Amino acid sequence: MNGLPFPRTESGRASILPATPWHYSGDLLTVEFRTHPDNVRRLLPPELGLAPEDPGAVAMIWADWQSCGDDGVELLDPVRSQYKEAFVVVRCTFEGRLYSRCVFIWVDKDFALVRGYLQGYPKKLGSIHQTRPVTVGRAGPRLSPGGRFGMTLAASDRRLADATVTLTGESESAGFVNSHPMLHHRYFPMIELDGRDSLHEVVTMAGVNLDLGPAYRGEATLELFDSPSEELSSLQPLEIIGGYFRSVGTTFAGGRTLKAQ
């Protein structure tokens, strides 16, 4: 029986995910800000520590992605390749090394949701939108000073975040929070539902074949809103660091298990 991860059939054609590697190309808009370090601490398992420098730094990132397997067949059936996501990244330490870690994330397609579960991303479904840059006409910003971008996130009929980035010029990077290998936990409870996990791992991963477009910096705004079923607003910004735009290409070919319990 074949399939990654399911459904599994003899042919594997019905699987929700293609075989790895997975290739990604997308436009990312980032707002970096500082919250109180205690707010980050509450989102980390006890075995993880805060970053030694700027422990309250957070990145909220909107991404407009196109992805596919090695044969690229999804690109000719775009509903299977195009999706959007908004995610929140902090930094943490594990066994003396500094990592980036996704603590909240929303996507708008089922294949992106399940793919995230395999990687340890805590994905949920949401409604994500961001302004796209243009090279012709007036229905969008240019990648040049003065270009203005808006980003929104909603889930379960509630608006969770509004953000803007107004470009001021080119940049050497697209921020510092989401610049380390990712460190995630993969959990799955036992069927007895008695508090034990049948899967409990600490894993790390990083993209390969990284292909980066020019980075742009800018001034940013960010508002986070309360919701009865979300905790994003617990990271209310104390200070905006800045905003960024960058087009990114990368490939996921697997990760590495650091600890299994």
C-alpha positions, -999 to 999 in steps of 0.1 A, spaced: 0 0 0 14 34 -10 6 69 0 22 98 19 7 98 44 -28 87 34 -51 74 20 -29 44 12 -38 24 -19 -20 0 -42 -12 28 -67 -8 56 -42 -25 80 -66 -51 91 -41 -25 102 -15 -30 137 -2 8 144 -7 33 135 -35 65 118 -27 94 141 -16 112 162 -25 88 191 -24 97 223 -42 84 257 -32 84 292 -49 67 321 -33 65 357 -22 70 364 15 60 395 34 74 397 70 68 419 100 93 416 128 84 429 162 93 426 199 70 412 225 77 406 262 100 375 264 76 359 289 50 357 261 75 337 240 85 315 270 49 305 275 48 290 239 79 269 243 81 234 258 102 232 290 131 216 273 136 246 250 152 279 261 148 315 250 172 330 225 201 345 245 199 378 225 167 397 219 145 368 233 113 387 226 118 390 189 90 376 167 84 374 130 49 372 115 51 361 79 26 360 50 34 337 21 18 332 -13 32 298 -24 33 275 -54 46 240 -47 50 207 -64 67 173 -63 96 163 -84 76 157 -116 58 190 -113 24 176 -124 6 199 -98 17 229 -118 -6 220 -146 -35 215 -121 -30 247 -101 -56 240 -74 -31 213 -62 -1 236 -61 -12 271 -50 -19 281 -14 -13 308 11 -2 308 47 5 331 76 28 320 104 45 332 135 82 324 142 102 328 174 138 318 182 147 292 208 176 270 220 179 233 223 210 214 236 230 246 232 220 255 196 199 284 183 169 275 162 138 292 146 105 277 156 70 281 142 45 286 171 13 295 152 4 289 115 -26 290 93 -30 277 57 -59 276 32 -54 241 16 -57 206 30 -24 194 14 -5 222 30 -21 214 64 -12 177 63 23 184 49 28 207 79 18 180 104 45 157 90 71 185 96 59 195 130 42 227 120 11 234 141 -11 242 111 -47 252 112 -71 263 84 -75 300 78 -82 328 53 -50 345 43 -45 374 18 -16 396 8 -11 423 -18 9 411 -48 36 432 -65 31 441 -102 53 451 -130 26 467 -152 -5 488 -145 -17 505 -114 -34 476 -96 -6 469 -73 27 481 -58 61 480 -74 92 465 -56 106 500 -51 105 527 -24 69 537 -16 54 503 -26 26 495 -1 15 460 8 -14 449 30 -18 415 47 -48 400 65 -55 368 85 -88 353 96 -99 320 111 -132 306 123 -150 338 111 -127 361 132 -101 385 120 -69 377 137 -43 401 122 -39 431 99 -5 443 87 11 466 62 46 470 48 57 502 30 90 496 12 118 521 17 146 503 -2 166 472 -7 180 451 22 207 426 28 182 402 44 145 397 51 150 398 89 168 377 115 141 357 134 133 332 106 169 327 96 179 295 115 171 258 110 136 250 122 131 231 155 97 215 159 79 188 180 59 161 163 31 148 185 3 123 181 -17 109 210 -23 72 215 -58 59 207 -65 53 244 -64 91 249 -49 86 283 -23 114 281 3 93 264 17 100 229 23 73 203 45 99 186 66 124 204 98 137 187 120 167 185 129 173 149 149 198 128 148 207 92 161 233 67 154 239 30 179 229 4 186 244 -31 178 278 -16 171 304 -44 166 340 -30 153 370 -48 163 406 -38 153 415 -3 134 448 4 129 465 38 103 489 49 81 504 76 55 481 90 23 480 111 7 450 128 -25 446 147 -35 414 165 -70 407 175 -86 385 202 -104 353 194 -121 327 216 -102 299 198 -68 314 192 -39 328 212 -22 350 186 -31 382 205 -10 370 234 20 382 214 8 418 212 37 439 198 56 462 221 78 475 193 78 470 155 113 462 142 105 465 105 89 449 74 104 429 45 95 415 11 114 387 -6 107 360 -32 120 326 -21 126 293 -37 135 262 -17 132 224 -16 122 202 13 139 168 11 135 156 47 145 165 82 164 149 111 151 135 145 170 150 174 151 133 202 124 106 204 105 99 236 
